[in-house]
Amino acid sequence: MLTKLFVGTRFTSELKMRIGSDLSPMTAIPYEGKEYIGYYLESNPTVAQIRTCCDEFLIKLQEHCPEHRVDNLPIVVFPQAFVG
């Protein structure tokens, strides 16, 4: 079993409209009945690395949505377990 942390935000219909189909290098995933957009982190990140990834995520999201203010979006961090 592999556990990864995901950093991102809710992938709302407004974000979908603004981003379109080009999510690269981000990924969209379902979690607890909702859709999120963001990144998976490397295994065992430190708190500082998580904070850095959150900042980098907001920068990438702003590049995809230059006319949309993204700094006020709630950022979530949650684990996902992969069984293989």
SVG drawing of the C-alpha trace seen along z (x, -y; Angstrom):
<svg xmlns="http://www.w3.org/2000/svg" viewBox="-20 -40 31 45">
<polyline fill="none" stroke="black" stroke-width="0.4" points="0.0,0.0 1.2,-3.5 0.0,-6.7 0.4,-10.1 -0.5,-13.6 -2.6,-15.7 -2.4,-19.5 -5.1,-21.4 -8.4,-23.1 -12.0,-22.3 -12.4,-22.1 -15.5,-24.2 -17.5,-24.8 -16.1,-28.3 -12.5,-27.0 -13.3,-24.4 -14.6,-27.1 -11.6,-29.3 -9.0,-26.5 -10.5,-24.4 -9.0,-21.1 -5.3,-22.0 -4.6,-21.0 -0.9,-20.2 1.0,-19.8 -1.9,-19.6 -4.3,-16.8 -8.0,-16.6 -9.1,-13.9 -12.4,-12.8 -12.3,-12.8 -15.3,-12.2 -17.8,-13.0 -16.1,-16.2 -13.6,-17.0 -10.2,-18.6 -7.4,-20.0 -3.8,-20.0 -0.7,-17.9 0.4,-14.7 3.5,-15.3 6.6,-13.2 6.6,-10.7 7.1,-11.9 7.3,-15.7 8.1,-18.1 5.8,-20.9 8.0,-23.4 7.8,-21.3 4.0,-21.2 3.9,-25.0 6.2,-25.5 4.0,-23.1 0.9,-25.1 2.6,-28.3 3.7,-26.7 0.2,-25.4 -1.3,-28.9 1.3,-30.2 0.5,-27.5 -3.2,-28.0 -2.8,-31.8 -0.9,-31.1 -3.9,-29.1 -6.4,-31.7 -4.7,-35.1 -7.9,-37.1 -9.1,-35.2 -8.0,-35.9 -6.8,-32.5 -5.0,-33.6 -8.3,-33.5 -9.2,-29.9 -9.1,-27.4 -6.1,-25.1 -6.6,-21.5 -4.1,-18.8 -5.3,-15.2 -3.9,-11.7 -4.9,-9.1 -4.0,-5.4 -3.3,-3.4 -3.6,0.4 -1.7,2.2"/>
</svg>
